[in-house]
Amino acid sequence: MKKNDLVDYIVKLLSDKKGGDISVISMPPEKSLFDYSVIVTSTGQRHSASLSDHVERELRGIGIKNIKIEGARNSDWILMDLGDIIVDIFTEETRKRYALEELWKDHEIRKLKEKHEA
């Protein structure tokens, strides 16, 4: 699967589980260790764990095995490292605190889903 198709699939998985305010940041290869950052907001720690579990299970199901996860199940920030793609799952308050979109504002940022649509 091509990287951009995998990013789209991850966005779908997050959206299916009611992840909110989804953004994808394209990183220039000469300036970063990864190509894409997918950022999503959860409704709380339990929701974060559910999003992470769902993405991991589905990606392993299509043969992606090299998934590293940082952040405890009861954490406000879970980071999933797929090598070329990073998935950041934040609670709302923590996402505002770290403001990754602001940090990477000079890069292409696609807003894909607003806050917790039904």
Protein Blocks (a to p, Z undefined) as FASTA:
>chain_A
ZZklmmmmmmmmmmmnopahiacddddfklccbfbdcddddfbfklmmmmmmmmmmmmmm
nopabbcdeddfkbcbdcddehjaccddddfklmmmnommlmmmmpccddfbdchiZZ
